[in-house]
């Protein structure tokens, strides 16, 4: 099973560290790249602006995504150099860098052939915490072009590979691709058969397409009106977590992560089958369970949730590295027959409707709303998110466990609760990231107790019935 969590949960075996850094000539050429007319994607732009606003936070405010895996043979450093450079040159998201200030964000694009990383011998590490800190300290943030780092921890007969990439240039699918491609490129280079094929997908072209489409939107466009109506019905703002978090007691509340087991293989299959009988897929079932949990905990009948949706559309983009993602709304009402089997189909249809807004970023909607729209969402907003990933379908999923694969993130700051439900071959679990407060910890326990009851009841009995009243669950 792949390991998930914060970088603090990564437990690398100590050893001799080599990192790959841009050469001085590479840095000079990249920094000389002229401005480029294509803006960042909407999600990148808001991310960069948020990082700029919080540049004096005293910690890494941006998100760092770490991919790790083992290779069970002695290190061939020349082969790793070829693999790292081949990977970076193949994906054009790594050819861009951005200048951000109070006036906005400007893209610069370099020639991918100018990208050249060379190995640096860092030395022996005998402490796991020192290794974790080294990776974070030596990976620049999104205001730098090289907001990525690559390295190995050599153990003699085996070694651990790590790739740390700022969220600016990656997403969940990209992290799986990074594992698969780096491993493949290294294996080919070590065998003398490296042949880096051009990537058929371009993140720069994706940004161009997104911006051209969003430029055609107005406040009267159907998709924009749909977003506005949904948010206005929610009181004029995006949803917040159903239970107290005490996230604003300080200016910044550092993130915590907790993992909860959900299903073994048999129960996951049973939940899948129950969803299918109800006219839903697992995603619909998850949102039905979330709506039931909120209804039982706080009596909320109008459910509005958010989930990330891949915005990859062309065949080439499914093999491209970049931040191809947007949040979509899932909105429905808890009413009628108060059973999971009734609500799952409703939730699935709401998810399908939300997918129609995949290419209309809420960031763009906020640029178009008028003062009389009733929308109160402010810049730098955050909102709870639920994500479902069938890890079995990701590139390299069949081998990730055998090579001790891991996906980790840095301990940034959280105002809200993010839940990932990840399905593996023999295990399905829920991972929560939330503000690290005592209030939030208790709320996460209450929430998982509620949603976990729904999941297990459906998996074991095929359904879940709930009363037309708040359950009165206590803290």
Secondary structure as the mmCIF struct_conf table of DSSP 4:
data_model
#
loop_
_struct_conf.conf_type_id
_struct_conf.id
_struct_conf.beg_label_comp_id
_struct_conf.beg_label_asym_id
_struct_conf.beg_label_seq_id
_struct_conf.end_label_comp_id
_struct_conf.end_label_asym_id
_struct_conf.end_label_seq_id
STRN STRN1 UNK A 3 UNK A 6
HELX_RH_3T_P HELX_RH_3T_P1 UNK A 7 UNK A 9
HELX_LH_PP_P HELX_LH_PP_P1 UNK A 12 UNK A 14
STRN STRN2 UNK A 15 UNK A 22
HELX_RH_AL_P HELX_RH_AL_P1 UNK A 24 UNK A 31
TURN_TY1_P TURN_TY1_P1 UNK A 32 UNK A 32
HELX_LH_PP_P HELX_LH_PP_P2 UNK A 33 UNK A 34
STRN STRN3 UNK A 35 UNK A 36
BEND BEND1 UNK A 37 UNK A 38
HELX_LH_PP_P HELX_LH_PP_P3 UNK A 39 UNK A 41
HELX_RH_AL_P HELX_RH_AL_P2 UNK A 42 UNK A 53
TURN_TY1_P TURN_TY1_P2 UNK A 54 UNK A 56
BEND BEND2 UNK A 57 UNK A 59
BEND BEND3 UNK A 62 UNK A 62
STRN STRN4 UNK A 64 UNK A 71
BEND BEND4 UNK A 72 UNK A 73
HELX_RH_AL_P HELX_RH_AL_P3 UNK A 77 UNK A 90
HELX_RH_3T_P HELX_RH_3T_P2 UNK A 92 UNK A 95
STRN STRN5 UNK A 96 UNK A 101
TURN_TY1_P TURN_TY1_P3 UNK A 102 UNK A 103
STRN STRN6 UNK A 104 UNK A 109
HELX_RH_3T_P HELX_RH_3T_P3 UNK A 112 UNK A 114
STRN STRN7 UNK A 117 UNK A 125
HELX_RH_AL_P HELX_RH_AL_P4 UNK A 128 UNK A 137
TURN_TY1_P TURN_TY1_P4 UNK A 138 UNK A 138
BEND BEND5 UNK A 139 UNK A 139
TURN_TY1_P TURN_TY1_P5 UNK A 142 UNK A 143
BEND BEND6 UNK A 144 UNK A 144
TURN_TY1_P TURN_TY1_P6 UNK A 145 UNK A 146
STRN STRN8 UNK A 148 UNK A 154
BEND BEND7 UNK A 156 UNK A 157
STRN STRN9 UNK A 159 UNK A 166
HELX_RH_3T_P HELX_RH_3T_P4 UNK A 167 UNK A 169
HELX_RH_AL_P HELX_RH_AL_P5 UNK A 172 UNK A 191
TURN_TY1_P TURN_TY1_P7 UNK A 192 UNK A 192
HELX_LH_PP_P HELX_LH_PP_P4 UNK A 197 UNK A 199
BEND BEND8 UNK A 200 UNK A 200
HELX_RH_AL_P HELX_RH_AL_P6 UNK A 203 UNK A 215
TURN_TY1_P TURN_TY1_P8 UNK A 216 UNK A 216
TURN_TY1_P TURN_TY1_P9 UNK A 219 UNK A 220
BEND BEND9 UNK A 221 UNK A 221
HELX_RH_AL_P HELX_RH_AL_P7 UNK A 222 UNK A 233
TURN_TY1_P TURN_TY1_P10 UNK A 234 UNK A 235
BEND BEND10 UNK A 236 UNK A 237
BEND BEND11 UNK A 242 UNK A 243
TURN_TY1_P TURN_TY1_P11 UNK A 247 UNK A 248
BEND BEND12 UNK A 249 UNK A 251
STRN STRN10 UNK A 254 UNK A 254
STRN STRN11 UNK A 255 UNK A 264
HELX_RH_AL_P HELX_RH_AL_P8 UNK A 265 UNK A 277
TURN_TY1_P TURN_TY1_P12 UNK A 278 UNK A 279
HELX_RH_AL_P HELX_RH_AL_P9 UNK A 282 UNK A 298
STRN STRN12 UNK A 302 UNK A 310
BEND BEND13 UNK A 314 UNK A 314
HELX_RH_3T_P HELX_RH_3T_P5 UNK A 315 UNK A 319
BEND BEND14 UNK A 322 UNK A 322
STRN STRN13 UNK A 325 UNK A 333
BEND BEND15 UNK A 336 UNK A 337
STRN STRN14 UNK A 339 UNK A 339
HELX_RH_AL_P HELX_RH_AL_P10 UNK A 340 UNK A 355
TURN_TY1_P TURN_TY1_P13 UNK A 356 UNK A 359
BEND BEND16 UNK A 360 UNK A 360
HELX_RH_AL_P HELX_RH_AL_P11 UNK A 362 UNK A 368
HELX_RH_3T_P HELX_RH_3T_P6 UNK A 371 UNK A 373
TURN_TY1_P TURN_TY1_P14 UNK A 379 UNK A 380
STRN STRN15 UNK A 385 UNK A 390
HELX_RH_3T_P HELX_RH_3T_P7 UNK A 391 UNK A 393
BEND BEND17 UNK A 394 UNK A 394
TURN_TY1_P TURN_TY1_P15 UNK A 395 UNK A 400
HELX_RH_3T_P HELX_RH_3T_P8 UNK A 401 UNK A 403
TURN_TY1_P TURN_TY1_P16 UNK A 404 UNK A 404
STRN STRN16 UNK A 406 UNK A 409
STRN STRN17 UNK A 413 UNK A 413
BEND BEND18 UNK A 415 UNK A 416
STRN STRN18 UNK A 418 UNK A 423
BEND BEND19 UNK A 425 UNK A 426
STRN STRN19 UNK A 427 UNK A 435
BEND BEND20 UNK A 437 UNK A 437
HELX_RH_AL_P HELX_RH_AL_P12 UNK A 438 UNK A 461
BEND BEND21 UNK A 462 UNK A 462
STRN STRN20 UNK A 465 UNK A 465
BEND BEND22 UNK A 468 UNK A 469
#
